[in-house]
Amino acid sequence: MAVLAERPRPRRVREHPRAGWFAVATVCFGAFMGQLDASIVTLTFPALQQEFRAPLAAVQWVSLSYLLALVGLLVVAGRLADATGRKLMYVWGFGVFTAASVACGLAPGLGWLVVFRLVQAVGAAMLQANSVALVVGSVPRSRMRAALGVQAAAQALGLALGPALGGLLVDTAGWRWVFLVNLPVGVLGLAAGRYLLPRTRERAPLARFDFPGLVLLAGGSAALLLALSGVSGLGLPAWVAAVPAAVAVAALTGLVRWERRAAHPLVDLRLLRPRVVSLGLLGALCGYLVLFGPLTLFPQVLGTHDGMGPVLTCLPAGFAVSAVLVDRLLPARLGVHGRTVLGAVVSALGCGLLLLAPGSAPWVAAMLFLLGLGLGVFIPANNSSIMGGIPSQMSATGGGMVNMARGLGSALGIALVTLSLHLGGATGPQVAVAALAVCGVLAVAGAVSCARESA
């Protein structure tokens, strides 16, 4: 069937000297769309709390359900794309994501919204699991870091527009348009994917699928987030939260044991043996935790009106500025690992300085910009280090692991902030910022360890 086969690019596009960069630009549509959605949704939380008369611990599942599905599906989508074709999976992902976005905008209740967000995550997984692999496979290896920087800039643009656009849409048109805004971008992305993306040249046969691994990964991640949600204000007895916590520990422990002896593992633990990959994935988790935590925290602390959108925009705006200008401003001799360390240090510093005045909008805006600058250096360099340690024929699987770490980090950022605000009481904002700062320090430690090993 034509819809299940990768169709070639037009000859004029294929033979163009910048054909690879056309493909990178197309991937940027998906990067922009995914991050716009990720950053814009947190601005709807107060409106959803009011309309559905639900606590933050319940409303946060509009984001957590999406991110949880990503965690469970990214590696799956990457493995399937390695076997069936990355272009095919990417274009279909655009279609599913766009259709589900429209459904979210028309959702009649909070439960339906969560369900449609799960479907939306299926499309997002098909997009994100292939994005890094498509970028890496479209340009020469010498230009890989620059191409990943462009992709990071597109992500940053989506993040930057999210808070400002989200605040404007929620205040004027209503929260439903936060989801409906994805429709025009999705239509454009579908057309670009069809005509500008190259067909897959290298494929990795998929002999058998690791369904037990998938169940353990998805179940463990879901149980962990349910446990955090249960103690974040849902009003449930302590034992109810303890049950999913125990399930999470058992499932994730079982996942490691199963993957070590599985003939065709879902998560190939051999890819994690190089420290640059294992510590890099930990750094990616911490980096995105620090990136998404403030987007949940400060609308609750400062409110969604009186310029909250522009304040939050400072974080992704700093990310965008840094991701675009880093190659021009930093010396080439600093290298990937040097940039990873520098970015992690600046990010941790920004988190630490937020503790001085977490309730002051001007100070928050300045420190969020500094935090964004650090993350704009750290995340692209860290991703480049990870992909450099993974064989090219497994690039989509590796990209899925990177994006899985990103999804889990984003989910934990939202859950950690919600938990800190609930348990911290009057000092909740300070507790939340301190927790983010600790994660920033962990990213620094991992980056320094990788740099020492490569020296």
Secondary structure, DSSP 8 states (H G I E B T S, - for coil): -GGGS-----HHHHTSTTHHHHHHHHHHHHHHHHHHHHHHHGGGHHHHHHHHT--HHHHTHHHHHHHHHHHHHHHHHHHHHHHH-HHHHHHHHHHHHHHHHHHHHT-SSHHHHHHHHHHHHHHHHHHHHHHHHHHHHHS-GGGHHHHHHHHHHHHHHHHHHHHHHHHHHHHHT-TTHHHHTHHHHHHHHHHHHHHHS----------S--HHHHHHHHHHHHHHHHHHHHTTTS---HHHHHHHHHHHHHHHHHHHHHHHH-SS-SS-GGGG-SHHHHHHHHHHHHHHHHHHHHHHHHHHHH-SSTTHHHHHHHHHHHHHHHHHHHHHHS-GGGHHHHHHHHHHHHHHHHHHHHTT-TT-HHHHHHHHHHHHHHHHHHHHHHHHHHHHTS-GGGHHHHHHHHHHHHHHHHHHHHHHHHHHHHHHGGGHHHHHHHHHHHHHHHHHHHHHHHHHHH-
